[in-house]
Every structure is written in structure tokens, then in C-alpha cells.
Amino acid sequence: MSPTAEERFEALPRSLRDASKVMRLGEDVPALVAHPDWETPAPTVVWMHGRTAHKELDPGRYLRWLRAGIATIALDLPGHGERFERDAHGPARTVETVSRMHVEIDGVVRAVPDIGPFDVDRLAIGGMSAGGMATLRRLCDPHPFRCAAVECTSGDLNTLYFDSGVTWSVEHDRDKVATIDPMVRLDGFEPLPLLVLHNEHDRMTPIEAQRGFVRALRQHYQNRDADPGLVEMFVFPETGAPSEHAGFGRHSNEAKALQTAFLARHLGVPTVPDKPSNLASRPE
């Protein structure tokens, strides 16, 4: 039997529990909300996990942000975590899940001023896998975010689902995929700092499906007279993570450090954490 949301919360490190609250935001979206002190307005990251996971996953990420002075609003995807639906964890529901999450983000953001001292002028958004898809789709429309970070995901869903070589257990509908595909909506993607982390041997989201998107996005930035270098991509060698997709395995410390430094820099945190030395990843 899977742990309940309460049990997952109680299993978090004490320092994170003490800084966190669980609440429902927007259209009843479950959220784990963590703040460095609950007194001073803090820059904030809206974060979304991947398929089959939940918002309490990876507390080390949230603790790093807290230590850097960054607040967290971690959301359960539709059908996940506190709103668990078994069928939602299979690949057949991914498109529906991303589509619903994309719509729910705005309600969450509108609720932020009412839940505590969160600096709405210093908001970031991010996610991994399906959460990263929702992030990139949301950035194709006007938004309030200052920067964004994604992991092991793709913004070119046509390539991912139909041309990447991955054998899916279901056949996705091309028209439905097109409704959430960021690649066909780049004209609406307002240039902003974006961090892309990926594993070279990711077997669920092959890296070429993301490399192509990054190339197209950088060209879009250039066409808009923006610096293509605003899109930073780091690729990790073999990590030992499940399917080279669920996290960064032996390189997880470096991945979290790179991400925290990026967010701190672009959210205006006074003391920016240093990047780790002797990087295993390579920039692309």
C-alpha cells in the first residue's frame, strides 16, 4: 500500500517540514509550500514533478532552495499525489495530464499573494519530465515568470512521441499531442533565462528530442534580438538513474547545485551559491 500524503510529509527531513505547509491552491491543486522564514518576501519557484511521482519527491532540491533564500511551491500533477488516480500513472494519460496542469498553473499563481510573503515579481517555474512539458507549454503564452528550469523533458513532443525511436505502450493521438506541443508555439515564447538539464542516455525522453527543441528555441531568441545564450543546456554522462531518466543518479548533487545557482542568479538572490567544481556535465 502506498504511503498517504500525510505519511509522505512526515517522512520529509525535519528542517523542511518546519519550513513547509500543505495547502490547496487555485482550482484545488495540492501544493507543498516551503518558505525560508515566512516573514520576508522571498523569490519563489513553482515546481512540477514527473509522471508516477508526487510533490514530496526530492526534498533535497527544496532544502537547497531554502538555504539559498528561495521559496518553493511544489504541485501534484493531475491524478498524482493527493489526487491519485491509478490510470493517470500510465503513459496513455500523459497528454491529458500535461494539458490539465498547463491550465491549472495560472490559478496557482493567482493564489500566491494570499498565502504568505512570496515575491510575485520574482517567480520562476520548472519541472521534470511531464512537469517540464507543462512548464515549456506554459511559457509559450504570456506569463509572469522571470526564469525557468526543466529536467529530462522535451519541448518537441512530435519528435518525442512519433520520431524518437521510443516504443511506447500506447499510441498517442497526433492531434492531441499538437495541442500541448511547445515546438509549434515558439512564436509566443517570450525569451527568458532557461536552464535545461538532461541525461545523455535518457531512455524515456531521448536527448535528441530536446536538443532539437533547444536549437529551435535559441534561433527563436536570435530572431527576437535576444541572446541565445539565455538558454543554458547541461548534459550528463551515464548517471545510474532509473532508465537514465528519473533524476541524475551519481551526479544529482551537481545537477541540484547547477539549478540552485541558476535560480539564485536570475531571481536576484544576493548570495549566489557557487557552481560545483570539476563538473561531470558538459554545456551545449
C-alpha positions in Angstrom: 0.0 0.0 0.0 1.4 3.4 -1.0 2.1 6.0 1.7 -0.5 8.6 2.3 0.2 12.3 1.7 0.4 12.8 5.5 2.9 9.9 5.7 5.0 11.4 2.9 5.0 14.8 4.6 6.1 13.2 7.9 8.9 11.4 6.1 10.4 14.7 4.9 13.5 16.0 6.7 12.6 17.9 9.9 14.1 21.1 8.6 11.9 21.0 5.5 8.8 20.1 7.5 9.3 23.0 9.8 9.5 25.4 6.9 6.6 23.9 5.0 2.8 23.9 4.8 0.5 21.7 2.7 -2.4 23.6 1.1 -4.7 23.6 -1.9 -4.2 26.4 -4.4 -6.1 27.7 -7.5 -8.6 25.0 -8.7 -7.9 22.8 -5.7 -4.4 21.9 -6.7 -2.4 20.2 -3.9 0.8 22.1 -3.0 3.8 21.7 -0.7 4.7 25.3 0.1 8.1 25.9 1.7 9.4 29.4 2.7 12.8 30.3 4.2 11.3 32.3 7.2 7.6 33.0 6.4 8.3 36.7 7.2 10.4 38.2 4.4 9.1 38.3 0.8 11.1 35.6 -1.0 11.6 34.7 -4.6 9.6 31.6 -5.4 9.8 28.6 -7.7 6.6 26.8 -8.9 7.8 23.2 -9.4 6.1 20.2 -11.0 7.3 16.6 -10.8 7.1 13.9 -13.5 4.6 11.1 -14.2 4.2 8.5 -11.4 5.8 10.8 -8.8 4.4 13.3 -6.2 5.2 16.7 -4.8 7.1 15.4 -1.8 9.7 13.8 -4.0 13.3 15.0 -3.8 13.3 17.1 -0.6 17.0 17.8 -1.1 16.0 20.1 -4.0 13.7 22.2 -1.8 16.2 22.3 1.0 18.9 23.7 -1.3 16.4 26.4 -2.4 15.5 27.3 1.2 19.2 27.6 2.1 19.6 30.0 -0.8 16.6 32.1 0.3 14.2 30.7 -2.3 10.7 29.6 -1.6 9.0 26.5 -3.2 5.5 25.8 -4.4 5.6 22.2 -5.4 2.5 20.9 -7.1 0.9 17.4 -7.6 0.2 16.8 -11.2 -3.4 15.8 -12.0 -4.0 12.2 -11.0 -0.9 12.1 -8.8 0.0 12.5 -5.1 -3.0 13.7 -3.1 -5.3 13.3 -6.1 -4.0 9.9 -7.0 -5.7 8.0 -9.9 -4.0 4.7 -10.9 -4.8 5.1 -14.6 -3.1 8.6 -14.6 0.3 7.0 -13.9 0.3 5.2 -17.3 1.7 6.7 -20.5 -1.8 6.8 -22.1 -2.8 9.8 -19.8 0.4 11.8 -20.2 -1.0 14.2 -22.8 -4.2 14.8 -20.7 -2.1 15.3 -17.6 0.2 17.9 -19.2 -2.8 19.7 -20.7 -4.6 19.9 -17.4 -1.5 21.0 -15.5 -0.8 23.7 -18.0 -4.2 25.2 -17.4 -4.0 24.9 -13.6 -0.8 26.9 -13.3 -2.5 30.2 -13.7 -4.9 29.6 -10.8 -1.9 28.6 -8.6 -0.1 31.8 -9.5 -3.1 34.0 -8.8 -3.3 32.5 -5.3 0.3 33.2 -4.4 -0.2 36.8 -3.0 -2.8 35.4 -0.5 -0.7 32.6 1.0 2.2 34.4 2.6 5.3 36.6 1.9 6.1 35.4 -1.6 7.6 37.9 -4.0 5.3 37.7 -7.1 7.8 39.9 -9.0 10.4 37.1 -8.7 8.7 34.0 -9.8 10.3 31.0 -11.6 8.7 27.9 -13.0 10.1 24.5 -13.6 9.6 20.8 -13.7 11.0 17.4 -14.7 9.6 15.1 -17.4 5.9 15.7 -17.7 6.2 18.6 -15.3 8.8 20.0 -17.7 6.4 19.6 -20.6 3.8 21.6 -18.7 6.4 24.2 -18.0 7.5 24.7 -21.6 3.9 24.7 -22.9 3.0 27.4 -20.3 6.0 29.6 -21.4 4.5 29.8 -24.9 1.8 32.2 -23.7 2.2 35.5 -21.8 3.3 34.7 -18.2 4.7 36.4 -15.0 7.9 34.2 -14.7 11.4 35.7 -14.6 13.2 32.4 -15.4 12.6 28.7 -15.8 14.3 25.3 -15.3 13.5 21.9 -16.8 14.9 18.4 -16.5 14.8 15.3 -18.6 11.9 16.6 -20.7 11.3 17.8 -24.3 9.6 20.8 -25.9 9.4 18.9 -29.2 6.6 16.5 -28.5 6.0 15.5 -32.1 9.6 14.2 -32.3 9.4 12.6 -28.8 6.2 10.6 -29.4 6.5 9.8 -33.1 10.1 10.0 -34.2 12.4 9.4 -31.2 12.6 5.6 -31.5 11.0 5.0 -28.1 8.5 2.2 -28.2 5.5 3.4 -26.2 3.0 1.0 -24.8 0.2 3.2 -26.3 -0.3 5.1 -29.5 -0.7 8.8 -28.9 -3.1 10.9 -31.0 -1.1 13.3 -33.1 -3.8 16.0 -32.9 -3.9 15.8 -29.1 -0.2 15.9 -28.9 -0.2 19.0 -31.1 -2.4 20.8 -28.6 0.3 20.8 -26.0 3.5 20.8 -28.2 5.7 23.8 -27.4 7.6 23.4 -30.6 4.7 24.6 -32.7 4.2 27.6 -30.5 7.6 29.2 -30.4 6.3 32.4 -31.8 4.6 33.0 -28.4 7.7 32.0 -26.3 8.9 35.3 -24.8 12.7 35.0 -24.3 13.8 34.5 -20.7 16.6 32.6 -19.0 16.0 28.9 -19.3 18.1 26.1 -17.7 17.9 22.7 -19.5 19.3 19.6 -17.7 19.3 16.2 -19.5 21.0 12.8 -19.4 22.8 11.7 -22.5 21.4 8.2 -22.4 17.8 9.0 -21.2 15.7 6.1 -22.4 12.3 7.7 -21.7 12.9 11.1 -23.3 15.8 10.7 -25.7 18.1 13.7 -25.7 17.8 14.4 -29.4 14.1 15.3 -28.9 15.3 18.1 -26.5 18.4 19.1 -28.4 16.3 19.9 -31.5 14.0 22.0 -29.3 16.9 23.9 -27.8 18.3 24.6 -31.2 15.0 25.9 -32.4 14.4 28.0 -29.3 17.9 29.6 -29.5 17.1 30.5 -33.1 13.8 32.0 -32.0 15.6 34.1 -29.4 18.0 35.3 -32.0 15.2 36.2 -34.3 13.7 38.2 -31.5 17.0 40.0 -30.9 17.5 38.2 -27.6 20.7 36.4 -26.5 20.5 32.7 -27.5 22.9 32.2 -24.5 19.9 32.7 -22.2 19.1 29.1 -22.9 21.7 27.1 -20.9 21.8 23.3 -21.5 23.9 20.9 -19.5 24.2 17.2 -20.4 25.2 14.5 -18.0 27.0 11.3 -18.9 25.8 7.9 -17.6 24.3 8.6 -14.2 22.9 5.3 -12.9 19.4 6.9 -12.5 16.5 4.6 -13.4 16.2 4.5 -17.2 18.7 7.4 -17.1 15.6 9.5 -16.7 14.4 9.7 -13.1 16.9 12.1 -11.7 20.7 12.3 -12.1 21.9 9.4 -10.0 25.5 9.8 -9.0 25.5 13.3 -10.4 22.4 14.5 -8.6 24.4 16.8 -6.3 25.9 18.6 -9.3 22.5 18.9 -11.0 20.9 20.4 -7.9 23.8 22.8 -7.5 23.7 24.0 -11.1 20.0 24.6 -10.8 20.1 26.4 -7.5 22.9 28.7 -8.7 20.9 29.4 -11.9 17.7 30.3 -10.0 19.5 32.4 -7.4 21.3 34.4 -10.1 18.2 35.1 -12.1 15.8 35.6 -9.1 18.1 38.2 -7.6 19.2 36.3 -4.5 22.1 38.4 -3.0 24.4 35.5 -2.2 24.5 33.2 -5.2 25.7 29.6 -4.4 28.8 28.6 -6.3 28.6 26.1 -9.1 30.4 22.8 -8.2 33.9 22.4 -9.4 35.1 19.5 -11.7 31.7 19.3 -13.5 30.7 15.9 -14.9 28.2 17.6 -17.1 29.1 19.5 -20.3 27.4 22.6 -21.6 25.8 22.5 -25.0 
